[in-house]
Amino acid sequence: MNTTVRIFKLFGAHQDEQQESWLRAMAQQGLHLLRVNPFCLWTFRRGEPADIVYRVDFPNASQDPAFRQLMQDAGWTLAARTVGWHYWRIPAADGKQLELFSDNASKIAKFRQRLGLFVASPMPVLVTFFIFDMPGKLNQLSTPFLVAYCGSLALLLLVFPYSIVQLMLRIRSLRGAVPT
């Protein structure tokens, strides 16, 4: 019997709750998160079904040793991490949803931080493209490299704006929501 299962599943930066619900449903089926890689390949260990609550954090709080200790003292364990995303888990207490970010202000701050990352991260690529006369140099490169480069650029130009808009909409919805 194979003890691990790998599943490809894509989530956007604004889809914390969907990730957390999906991971909880997987645990209830006996699949417990071992790791996730940047290419959305999730690895689970087969085990007994359990009601496990997962929470996603990105990235500042989880990198603070005091925060990690606080989480561990509260019973949370770090299940996995990838490129700054931290996945915490804890057994559900009487089916209750335990929260890391319990108020809208902290949720807004979390999404603003992600928004800043999505706005700032393509800047070095775009700056080097224009500073180093990349259009002229692209004429001298091989076709396979150009295909990969153009694919990466298309991904940057399509996925990043989509993610930015979705994060802005999420922040807007939290601002208009009744405080939790």
N, C-alpha and C positions, 0 to 999 in steps of 0.2 A: 504494500500500500504506500502510495506517495504521500509524504508528510507535508509537502509544500504545494501550494497552488499559486500560479501567476496569472494575473488578470490585467488586461489593458483597460484603463478607464480614465477619461479625460475630464478634468474639472477646471473651471475658470477661477481667477483670483478672488472673485466675488462670491464663490459658492461654498463657503465654509459649512453652512448648515447642511447642504446636500452631501458634502463629503462625510460629515459627522454622522448623518443618518445612515448613509450607505455603509460606513464602517461598523456601525452598531448592528445593522441588519446582517452583515457578514459574520460578526461575532455570534449572533443568535443562531446562525447556521453552522457554527463550529469552525469558522475561519477567522483566525486571529492575526492581526497585522504584525509582520516581521520587519518589512522595509518597503520603501517606495523609491523609485529612481526618478530623475528629472524628466524622463520620457514617458511618464504616467504608467509605468509597469509596477503593479502592486504585488507584493509577495506575502502570502498568508501561510500560517502553520495550521494544519488540521488539528482539531482538538474537540473537547466537549463543548456543545453549545452553551453560551453564557450571555447574560445581558451586561454588556460592557459599554460604557459611555466614552466616546472619543471627543476630544476637542483639539482644534487646530490653532496654533499660534505662529505668528510670523513677525519678525524674528527677534526683536530686541529683548522682550521680557524673558524668553527662554534661555537667552545667552547669559543672563545675570545669575551668578552662583547663588545669591540670596533668594532669587525667585525660584530657582530649581529646588533649593532646599525647602522652601515654603511649600512647593507643589508636592514634594516627596513626603513632607510631614503631614500633608492633608490626604495622603493616600494615592496620589497620582503617580503613574510611572510613564517615562518617556518611551513610547512604543516604537517610534521611527522618526527620522528626519531626512530632509533632502533640500538642498540649495536654500537653506534658511527656514523652511517650513518645519515646524515641530508638531508631532502628533502625540498628544497625551491621552492616557486612558485610565479608567477607574471602574470597578464594578458598580453597576447601578444600585442605588439605595432605594429599595421599595419601588423600583420603576421610575424614579425621579430623574429629571434632566439636571445634572450638575453643570454649573457654568464657570468659565474662566472670566468672561467679560459679562458682567451681570447688568450693566446699565448702558443706555444708549450713548452716553458721552464717551465711555471707554471703547464701545464698538465703533463709533465714528472715528476716534483717534486711530484705532487699528486699521480701518479702511483708508484713512488719509495717508497713513504711512505707506501702505501698499500703492496707493495712487502716486505718491511722490516717487517711488521706485520705478513704476511703469513710465512715468513722464521723463525721469532722468536717465534711465538705463540705455535708451537708444542714442542718446546725445553723442557719446564718443564715436560710435560707428558712423553717424551722419557727419560729424565734424571731420573725421579722417577721410571720409569719402570725398569731401570737397577740398580739403587742404592739400592732399597728396595727389590731386588730379587723377582720381580713380577712373573717371570715364575714359581718359586717354590711355591709362594702363590696362584697362579691361580689354582693349583691342588686341593686346599682346598675349593674352592668356589662353589656356586650352579650353576646349568646349566643355569637358566634364567639370572643370573648376567653375566656369561661368554659369553652368546650370545650377550647381550647388550654391554659388554666391547669389544668383538671382532668386533662387528658392528661399534662401535665408532672408534676403531683403524683402521679398513678398510677404513672408511670414511676419517680419517686423512691421511692415506697413499695414497688414491686415489684422493681426492678432492684437498688437499693442493698442491701436485706437479702440478696438472692440472692448478690450479689457478696461481701458481708461473710462470709456462711457459707462460700462457696467458698474465699475466702482463708484463713479459719480452718482449714478442712479441709486445705488445701495446707500450711499451717504445721505442722499436727499430723502430716501424713504425713512431712514432712521431719524432724521431731523423732524419729520412730520409725524412720527409714530408717538404714541402715548408712552411716556417714560416707564421703563420696567423696573 
